[in-house]
Amino acid sequence: MSYNPNFDIDLEFGQVYEEKIKKLLESKGRIEVKTERDTWLKTGNIAIEYRCRGKKSGIARTKADWWFHVLTIDGIMVGMVCFPVSKLRLIMRALKDKGVARKVMGGDDNASEMLLVPLKELYSQEFYK
């Protein structure tokens, strides 16, 4: 949608999404929240776990409807990305298949398999057509 100089129309558009967020936060829908230390700022990537000690975990196992990935700098929350879990799973598969997201090991005892996902790729237009 392009800029509209009529404030009332822009206001109405914004209020639709305010209501959607309100319903999400007030609902009994399930959320998964992960926090990313400030490494994301240097690398441009977030790490999303999908397997630990040989078993599904993280994004592969969650029963949540929404995935919140909190971004911090020096322990201070500076923002977050949020996706429906089903959409994030599709995006991750596509980025892995394209070689854009890569597998790394990490976590306790280096037992977790994660994908390093470039933040800038999460919002590629190809995923929203």
Backbone hydrogen bonds, N-H to C=O, Kabsch-Sander energy under -0.5 kcal/mol:
donor,donor_aa,acceptor,acceptor_aa,energy
7,F,5,P,-1.1
9,I,6,N,-1.1
10,D,6,N,-1.7
11,L,7,F,-3.1
12,E,8,D,-2.1
13,F,9,I,-2.2
14,G,10,D,-2.4
15,Q,11,L,-2.6
16,V,12,E,-1.5
17,Y,13,F,-1.1
18,E,14,G,-2.1
19,E,15,Q,-2.2
20,K,16,V,-1.6
21,I,17,Y,-2.3
22,K,18,E,-2.4
23,K,19,E,-2.6
24,L,20,K,-2.1
25,L,21,I,-2.8
26,E,22,K,-2.1
27,S,23,K,-1.2
32,E,66,W,-2.3
34,K,68,F,-2.6
36,E,70,V,-3.3
37,R,35,T,-0.5
40,W,37,R,-1.4
41,L,38,D,-1.1
42,K,38,D,-0.7
42,K,39,T,-0.8
43,T,39,T,-2.4
44,G,40,W,-2.7
46,I,117,V,-2.3
48,I,46,I,-0.5
48,I,115,L,-2.3
49,E,47,A,-0.5
50,Y,113,E,-2.6
51,R,113,E,-1.5
52,C,55,K,-2.9
53,R,111,A,-2.4
55,K,52,C,-2.0
57,S,50,Y,-1.8
59,I,49,E,-2.5
60,A,57,S,-1.7
61,R,58,G,-1.1
62,T,58,G,-2.4
65,D,30,R,-2.4
66,W,30,R,-1.7
67,W,83,F,-3.1
68,F,32,E,-3.4
68,F,66,W,-0.5
69,H,67,W,-0.5
69,H,81,V,-3.0
70,V,34,K,-3.3
70,V,68,F,-0.6
71,L,79,G,-3.1
72,T,36,E,-2.0
73,I,76,I,-2.2
76,I,73,I,-1.9
78,V,71,L,-2.9
79,G,71,L,-1.2
81,V,69,H,-2.0
83,F,67,W,-2.1
85,V,65,D,-2.3
88,L,84,P,-2.4
89,R,85,V,-2.5
90,L,86,S,-1.6
91,I,87,K,-2.4
92,M,88,L,-2.7
93,R,89,R,-2.2
94,A,90,L,-2.3
95,L,91,I,-2.8
96,K,92,M,-2.4
97,D,93,R,-2.8
98,K,94,A,-1.9
99,G,96,K,-1.2
100,V,95,L,-2.3
101,A,95,L,-1.6
102,R,116,L,-1.3
104,V,114,M,-2.5
106,G,112,S,-2.0
110,N,107,G,-2.1
111,A,108,D,-1.9
112,S,106,G,-2.5
113,E,51,R,-3.5
114,M,104,V,-2.8
114,M,112,S,-0.5
115,L,48,I,-2.2
116,L,102,R,-3.0
116,L,114,M,-0.5
117,V,46,I,-3.2
117,V,115,L,-0.8
119,L,44,G,-3.0
121,E,118,P,-1.4
122,L,118,P,-0.8
122,L,119,L,-1.1
124,S,121,E,-1.6
127,F,124,S,-1.9
128,Y,125,Q,-2.1
129,K,126,E,-0.6
